[in-house]
Each structure stands twice: as C-alpha cells, then as structure tokens.
Amino acid sequence: MASTEEAVRTERSALQELGRRHLWMHFTRMSAFDDDHEIPIITRGEGCYVYDEHGNRYLDGLSALFCVNIGHGRADIAQAGADQAKELGFFTNWSYAHPRAIELAARIASLAPGDLNRVFFTSGGSEAVESALKLARQYHKLTGKPNKTKVIARDIAYHGTSLGALSATGITSLREPFEPLTPGGCHVPNTNTFRLPHGLSAADLADTIATRIEFEGPDTVGAVILEPVQNSGGCFTPPEGYFQRVREICDEYKVLMISDEVICAWGRLGEWFGAQRYDYEPDIITTAKGLTSAYAPMGAVIVSDRIAEPFMHGTNTFTHGFTFAGHPVCAAVALANLEAMEREGIIENVRNNEGALRGMLDSLRDIPIVGDVRGAGYFQAIELVKDKDTLESFSDEESETLLRGFLSGELYRRGLICRADDRGDPVVQLSPPLIAGPPQFEEIEAVLRPVLTEAGERMRAHAA
Ligand SMILES: Cc1ncc(COP(=O)(O)O)c(C=O)c1O
C-alpha cells in the first residue's frame, strides 16, 4: 500500500497531467510544459505569500496579477461572500437591483473623484473598458454627435482583450492575430520619458493627443483612454501637468476622458484612485482587480453625472449589460474589502512605505543591466538594458533569451513572483500586496540583486 506521502505525490502528478491535458491557460505557451517544466500550480495563500502544490513558499511580488491588494488568505473577506451567498446567491442588475449592488455603488461614488457618482458594474477589466467605449459612443449619439466613435489610446498600452477593448490596446502582437479589429482605435506616444520619441520633449506628450484629434477630424473622435500610470512598457508615470493638459484637450474637442484604472485604483498608487494621485477629474473611470482584492471577479465603470445625465430621461437606456455584472456575492466581497482597507489603513501603508520600496529598487541601479527604475506607489518597474552608457536595449531574440530563457524561471525558482515582460523594452515589474513593508522589500532585494547580476553576465556571454 502506498504511503500517504507517495499517494500525495501521485495525486500531484495527476493534477499536472490533467492540467496539461485539459486546462487552456491564458497568454501561455502550452508547449512549454514538458518533462522538465511543470505547470506552476499555486494552492494557497497567506498575506504576501503563496504556496505551490509542493509546499514551496513564494513572495507574491505581483499581487497575483496586480489585484490581491489586501493580501491572500483573508477569512473575513471570504466569509462576507459566503454570508451573501446564503442570503441571496444571485440576482441580476438587469431591470432589478439588490442591496449589495446599491450599497457598493454608493460607496464607490463616495470615494471617486469629482462628480463621478454613477456606477455600472461588470465582471472584470475588459468588460469595463468595453462598456466605457460603448457608453462613449451612445453618449455622443444621444447628444447629437453620432460620428464621434473613435478612441485615442497610447502605444503599447493594454486595455483588455475583448474585440472593442482590443482596438484601444496598443500592442501589435496582441492585435495582429485578430485583425480586422473593431474600427476606431488610434494611438499616440505614451509617457515613456526614458526613451522619448525623436523630436518630442516630455512637455509635448499631451499635445500629441490634440494633434491626433485634429488629424482624425474632431467630429469623429469620441474618447481618450489612458491609465494614470501605464502598465505595459513598465510603469510609465505622467510628466508634470500631463493629465491637466489632456483634460483641457478633451474639453476643447468634446471628447470623453476615460481613466483606465483597472490596476491603478484601490490603493495601488497610494490613493483610492490614480486620478486623485495626479489630481485630475476624468469623465469615466474603468476599474476591476483590486476592487474586491480579487476574492471575487468584479469590475466597474464609474461615470460622471454630466455623462450619465442624458441616459436618465424618458425612454433613453444604456443598451448594454452582462448577466453576472454586479453579482451580489462579488458586491458583498467588494464592500468587505473596501471596509477592511479603510479600517486597517492599507492606503496609508502604501504612502508610508512607497519611499522604502522605491529606495530598495533604486539601490539596484549599480547592477550593469539595470537601466531605469520607475513607477509610483506599489507599482514599480526596472528596465533592463544591454548597455548602460548608450541605453541600448536588447533585440527581440536577446529579450527572449533574457526573459523566458532565464529571468522568469530563475526568479520563480528563488521564490519571487514578479513580472518579467517585453511588451515594450524588457522590464521586471513589482506590484506587491498593499500590506507589504520593509521585510518583504528586503526579501525582494535578496532575490533581485543576484538574479539581475547573473542575468547581465549571461547576456554579456551570449553576445560574445
Ligand atoms: C489597464 C487595464 N485595462 C484593462 C484590463 C483588462 O482587465 P481584465 O483582464 O480583468 O479583463 C487590464 C488587465 O490587466 C488592465 O491592466
């Protein structure tokens, strides 16, 4: 008879087999899982840490995917969902409401900037962006400007994968397999001030939006969608005055300003919303992820009174919806999450420790491969360069060797989950749970320093 340990091992390998045979993982090369490479199966979490099926512990330096803001393993947040499921497991927001959706909408409105008081729920971030883009189109139709259908976004920005949201996403490799896309997506330079486009200064970046609106024809442009800090490319922060100028441009051309805060809200930047950190008032905020700290899937489109107003009269209706959006269990979880965040001073923790996180990352600048460190709050990136003096970046083939051939696996092997990404130039991104502090930053440094040093040595040997 097999010992308990053997039985567990057999069961674990069965899970690997079943995963390989049946699970279709997202944005994942399924062929990468062979005899030498297991699917990383995460089985439980506690605070800033998660554990895999073998019991190995990892520091979750990415909050799973920029979303477990309050940390893993919170029985109280789970309990809020369970209690709600017993009371009312589900009812829809199509024609009906339920108490948790109403309470959560009011709570979100009380936290959101300016007059963003109307909340349309979704089940995630792509649905939120999709809904915001459709809302912008219908708003312009209702207010007599039916041709304002285009959306301006930024190069390399990620706004989701559904076909409408994908037209705003500015990453060629994600768009190209699905062409032709929904028409109307236009792109302008992002705020990568480490590598400014030729001939542009940081102060010019906002005006590229005005130039593009003029180029497209102001009567055809309905919305601009921007993240407060752009994730893809590696945490591009805005130059001074950028969003204030974008606001002026949107007002001048009667274009809706959408702040895509799927990552940047709920404390990630040390405020409830990224727009508050950079002091601007968008017309619409799209959000998801940290709203529930990912204990349940939920997103939201938060709309200003001015933009919602035409929908509130007579037979006018926002002709759009999703069965599960505003699900009572998710809403109860979100309410418990926001309450706990406030009670426990989670956002204050980010403000108090942002300097320490950044200081630790800046201290890695002496490593030859570290070209730049940037970001805000608990949302930071390290850009890796081939040559520190010229800032030359790695070729696509070199990035592949660097990121997939070494870094991603080695960081994970040493117990750190973070993101090694090359949707722009190669970066390592860190976005730890908002409860993290100096002990976790020390652990991150203890992994990053040797691994980045070795990565640089390997790439020099690779080039030789
Ligand atoms: C800024 C932004 N918008 C939209 C999305 C899409 O969200 P989801 O993956 O929940 O559909 C993401 C996901 O990371 C995001 O970062």
The ligand as a Gaussian input file, in Angstrom:
#p B3LYP/6-31G(d) Opt

LIG

0 1
 C       -5.355000      48.930000     -17.633000
 C       -6.089000      47.643000     -17.906000
 N       -7.259000      47.678000     -18.550000
 C       -7.960000      46.561000     -18.793000
 C       -7.503000      45.329000     -18.380000
 C       -8.295000      44.079000     -18.644000
 O       -8.768000      43.553000     -17.455000
 P       -9.250000      42.007000     -17.342000
 O       -8.038000      41.160000     -17.502000
 O       -9.875000      41.932000     -15.981000
 O      -10.258000      41.794000     -18.419000
 C       -6.283000      45.246000     -17.703000
 C       -5.761000      43.945000     -17.249000
 O       -4.681000      43.811000     -16.741000
 C       -5.552000      46.431000     -17.455000
 O       -4.384000      46.398000     -16.817000

